[in-house]
Amino acid sequence: MKAKKRTQRTQTGASTSCATAPAVVKEAHAMDELRSGAKCIVDGFVENGAEVVFGYPGGVVLDIFNVINTTNLHFILPRHEQGAVHAADGYARASGKVGVCLVTSGPGATNTITGLATAYMDGIPLVCVTGQVPLTMIGNDAFQEADVMGITRPITKHNFLVRSVDDIPRIMAEAFYIASTGKPGPVVVDVPKDVQRQKTAARKPDRVHIRSYNPEIHADARHITKLAEAINQAQRPVLYVGGGVIAGNAAQELTDLAHKADIPVTTTLMGLGSFPETDPLALRMLGMHGSFAANMAVQDCDLLISVGARFDDRVTGRVDSFAPKATVAHIDVDRSAIGKCIRTHIPVQGYVKPVLQELLPQVRSNTHTPWRTRIDAWKVEHPAFTYPQDSKLMLPQFVIDQIYQVSKGQAIIVTDVGQHQMWSAHFYKYTQPRSFISSGGLGTMGFGLPAAIGAQLARPNELVVAIVGDGGIQMNAQELVVAVEHKLPIKVMILNNGRLGMVRQWQEIFYNRNYSGVVLTRSGRLVNERIAPEQDVYLPDFMKLAEAHGANGMRISREKDVVPALKKVFASSEPWVMEFIVSPEANVLPMGPPNSSLSDMICKFA
Ligand SMILES: Cc1ncc(C[n+]2csc(CCOP(=O)(O)OP(=O)(O)O)c2C)c(N)n1
């Protein structure tokens, strides 16, 4: 192939040349035989460290599928491309490695969109190879053609349209590099069918160099010193920690800093597990459904140190009244996140791990006894987290509490989106990074089951528990068969309240109980405001669904059966679906009404 010089602008701001360095091609010619583009893609997965590929076939990727089974790659066939991306995402979150998926053009590619956007919002490294119609047919409305570059541009860190087979080894290396460096994110490689069939002698370059994309970021030492001085002087400091600490493998350094300088720590949903929630310094989660102590501490602190968090609106509420007394410091690898939502007084751009390592020796060993005493009083005033003890119906919070007790806090919890997600954050205490996996930024229902499959593949010897709602599980329930096929012993816990619970909660509070479009009963209407657990009016029948997919099932509606059932299922090496019939009217508390100040949170309903 003759290498054509073409330069394209990327979302990363990088300007990448799609031409292969002639020297590389020539050298390879001399040494090795030619490979097809399809083979280069599959080899590219292996050469760049992938072990598991989640893929779904179709016309324009048949050449790739023809060679993928000649490698040692562990190939998994999810039953929907959305499932493939979420599974790759769960694998990436649980392992810290790049998740990989492979899909066909047109509908195969468009089915990945929600998964890519989910990964993009949470900064998860993925490489997604999409087949494309032949180069000559692009733009002709060819069969199964979709403008993957156009569609994925705003929801990926970068995307490539491969125009020359000679570029594939280099582009594959660049895709993995871009996905995993700086703030991680998903990268799409769109490969036309004719390019897959052409031959090349090109090989993976020794090193990746992308003009205008330089993720080798070294924080300014003066900014770190300024932050250390602020920490040494602060009377009421708080560490506000996000998923960046987990992505940056900096949980130990963060914990060391908190202990050395005696700084209370609150985490975002994505930051759960970055600091042990059992530690006396833990304030637990902050924000809309955060703990009273965490939110009050943020509102009253004189120094707020954000580490790998992005001041999301679910955290800040009204930004003009967020942390009003604080000097704000922000450590983040992503420069664009600093100062985006909130005025930052001490910006530190850099990878959190080396920044914290450099910061630590400059920080004095300290105690903040009056501040800790005030915080302890908030913890007593509204303990994090509680639920009513006098409910007639089984409460979902109780079930999660028991999951925590029986698993001894050692499970990897993967959630879907809704009330159960927040309760999983409240009633399970996380002490290890990568032990809580959830779609935070996009809030994607349907994420939980496939992500749990990915997590179990990444961590085969650990207990993986998917906590899902009866609504969200129906969005990707087909993936259950994958767990059975690959003997993945995931435990799926469906908290069945017969409602789209989180939406019902908002309708109860903000729409005068007009329960519109949220009831998941046989009639689709509210038969009885408080459905008795024995009344089997919910559809689908999740036990039959489990059976149809070859999984074990168990339905539980009495509190006294929960612990023995959990013990049995956690000891099993098979996949299980457990359905808990829970109160349809439980609410997630505390709750900050949207766009209100953190100070105005509701801790109890009248
Ligand atoms: C794909 C998608 N569609 C819609 C929503 C809006 N939404 C957020 S929570 C929720 C209800 C979830 O219900 P369920 O899965 O039963 O969980 P629960 O809240 O009852 O725990 C909905 C519809 C969403 N987050 N994602």
Ligand as a Chemical Component Dictionary entry (heavy atoms), coordinates in Angstrom:
data_LIG
# 
_chem_comp.id                   LIG 
_chem_comp.type                 NON-POLYMER 
_chem_comp.pdbx_formal_charge   1 
_chem_comp.three_letter_code    LIG 
# 
loop_
_chem_comp_atom.comp_id 
_chem_comp_atom.atom_id 
_chem_comp_atom.alt_atom_id 
_chem_comp_atom.type_symbol 
_chem_comp_atom.charge 
_chem_comp_atom.model_Cartn_x 
_chem_comp_atom.model_Cartn_y 
_chem_comp_atom.model_Cartn_z 
_chem_comp_atom.pdbx_ordinal 
LIG C1  C1  C 0 -31.450 4.412  29.848 1  
LIG C2  C2  C 0 -32.143 5.238  30.885 2  
LIG N1  N1  N 0 -33.441 5.587  30.707 3  
LIG C3  C3  C 0 -34.068 6.324  31.640 4  
LIG C4  C4  C 0 -33.422 6.725  32.778 5  
LIG C5  C5  C 0 -34.142 7.592  33.816 6  
LIG N2  N2  N 1 -34.249 6.849  35.093 7  
LIG C6  C6  C 0 -33.380 7.049  36.112 8  
LIG S1  S1  S 0 -33.684 6.053  37.409 9  
LIG C7  C7  C 0 -35.000 5.371  36.654 10 
LIG C8  C8  C 0 -35.833 4.319  37.331 11 
LIG C9  C9  C 0 -35.066 3.058  37.574 12 
LIG O1  O1  O 0 -35.982 2.065  38.003 13 
LIG P1  P1  P 0 -35.473 0.652  38.469 14 
LIG O2  O2  O 0 -34.508 0.099  37.496 15 
LIG O3  O3  O 0 -36.631 -0.193 38.759 16 
LIG O4  O4  O 0 -34.641 0.978  39.790 17 
LIG P2  P2  P 0 -35.153 1.642  41.159 18 
LIG O5  O5  O 0 -35.068 3.127  41.019 19 
LIG O6  O6  O 0 -36.554 1.178  41.392 20 
LIG O7  O7  O 0 -34.205 1.135  42.178 21 
LIG C10 C10 C 0 -35.207 5.932  35.385 22 
LIG C11 C11 C 0 -36.312 5.570  34.470 23 
LIG C12 C12 C 0 -32.062 6.359  32.902 24 
LIG N3  N3  N 0 -31.323 6.742  33.920 25 
LIG N4  N4  N 0 -31.453 5.592  31.966 26 
# 
loop_
_chem_comp_bond.comp_id 
_chem_comp_bond.atom_id_1 
_chem_comp_bond.atom_id_2 
_chem_comp_bond.value_order 
_chem_comp_bond.pdbx_ordinal 
LIG C1  C2  SING 1  
LIG C2  N1  SING 2  
LIG C2  N4  DOUB 3  
LIG N1  C3  DOUB 4  
LIG C3  C4  SING 5  
LIG C4  C5  SING 6  
LIG C4  C12 DOUB 7  
LIG C5  N2  SING 8  
LIG N2  C6  DOUB 9  
LIG N2  C10 SING 10 
LIG C6  S1  SING 11 
LIG S1  C7  SING 12 
LIG C7  C8  SING 13 
LIG C7  C10 DOUB 14 
LIG C8  C9  SING 15 
LIG C9  O1  SING 16 
LIG O1  P1  SING 17 
LIG P1  O2  DOUB 18 
LIG P1  O3  SING 19 
LIG P1  O4  SING 20 
LIG O4  P2  SING 21 
LIG P2  O5  DOUB 22 
LIG P2  O6  SING 23 
LIG P2  O7  SING 24 
LIG C10 C11 SING 25 
LIG C12 N3  SING 26 
LIG C12 N4  SING 27 
# 
